[in-house]
Amino acid sequence: MKANELQKVYQIHLCLNQAMFLFEELSEDNKFLTDNNELYEKIILLCEDLTKELHKNQDNNYAYTLSKLKKAIEKVKIPKHF
């Protein structure tokens, strides 16, 4: 996989992770969450599948990059508009 394409796949993975975390921050009785629970479940599966693929194909580079990005992601706060 070319470096530029790999970078895009990392970005997709990060977006999926962020979406998953944002869903998890919603209250259990949130209408959007209850109406879109199937979407949330699909995001989880996509994220898990992509993680496995990246670990398999880019193990050393991906593991290192993910550990660095995880620290950065934990510091990022997305404003809540709801």
C-alpha positions as CSV (number, residue, x, y, z in Angstrom):
1,M,0.0,0.0,0.0
2,K,1.4,3.4,-0.9
3,A,2.2,5.8,1.9
4,N,-0.5,8.3,0.9
5,E,-3.2,5.6,0.7
6,L,-2.1,4.2,4.0
7,Q,-2.4,7.7,5.5
8,K,-6.0,7.9,4.2
9,V,-6.8,4.5,5.7
10,Y,-5.5,5.7,9.0
11,Q,-7.7,8.8,8.8
12,I,-10.7,6.6,8.1
13,H,-9.9,4.5,11.1
14,L,-9.5,7.6,13.3
15,C,-12.9,8.9,12.0
16,L,-14.6,5.6,12.8
17,N,-13.0,5.6,16.3
18,Q,-14.2,9.2,16.9
19,A,-17.7,8.3,15.7
20,M,-17.8,5.3,18.0
21,F,-16.6,7.4,21.0
22,L,-19.2,10.1,20.3
23,F,-22.0,7.6,20.1
24,E,-20.8,6.2,23.5
25,E,-21.0,9.7,25.0
26,L,-24.7,10.0,24.3
27,S,-27.1,9.1,27.1
28,E,-28.8,5.7,26.8
29,D,-32.2,7.3,26.3
30,N,-31.0,9.7,23.5
31,K,-33.4,9.5,20.6
32,F,-30.6,9.7,18.0
33,L,-28.8,6.8,19.6
34,T,-31.9,4.6,19.9
35,D,-33.0,5.4,16.3
36,N,-29.5,4.7,14.9
37,N,-28.3,1.9,17.1
38,E,-27.8,-0.3,14.0
39,L,-25.5,2.3,12.5
40,Y,-23.5,2.4,15.8
41,E,-23.1,-1.4,15.7
42,K,-21.9,-1.2,12.1
43,I,-19.3,1.5,13.0
44,I,-18.0,-0.8,15.8
45,L,-17.7,-3.7,13.3
46,L,-16.0,-1.6,10.7
47,C,-13.6,-0.2,13.2
48,E,-12.7,-3.7,14.6
49,D,-12.3,-5.1,11.1
50,L,-10.1,-2.3,9.9
51,T,-8.0,-2.5,13.1
52,K,-7.4,-6.2,12.4
53,E,-6.5,-5.5,8.8
54,L,-4.1,-2.7,9.6
55,H,-2.4,-4.8,12.3
56,K,-2.0,-7.7,9.9
57,N,-0.7,-5.7,7.0
58,Q,1.2,-2.8,8.7
59,D,1.9,-4.3,12.1
60,N,5.0,-2.5,13.2
61,N,4.3,0.9,11.6
62,Y,0.6,0.9,12.5
63,A,1.1,-0.1,16.1
64,Y,3.7,2.7,16.6
65,T,1.5,5.2,14.8
66,L,-1.6,4.2,16.6
67,S,0.1,4.5,20.0
68,K,1.2,8.1,19.1
69,L,-2.2,9.0,17.7
70,K,-4.1,7.5,20.7
71,K,-2.3,10.0,22.9
72,A,-3.2,12.9,20.6
73,I,-6.9,11.7,20.3
74,E,-7.3,11.5,24.0
75,K,-6.4,15.2,24.3
76,V,-8.8,16.3,21.5
77,K,-12.2,17.5,22.6
78,I,-14.9,17.9,20.0
79,P,-17.5,20.5,20.9
80,K,-21.0,19.2,21.6
81,H,-23.7,20.8,19.5
82,F,-26.6,19.0,21.0
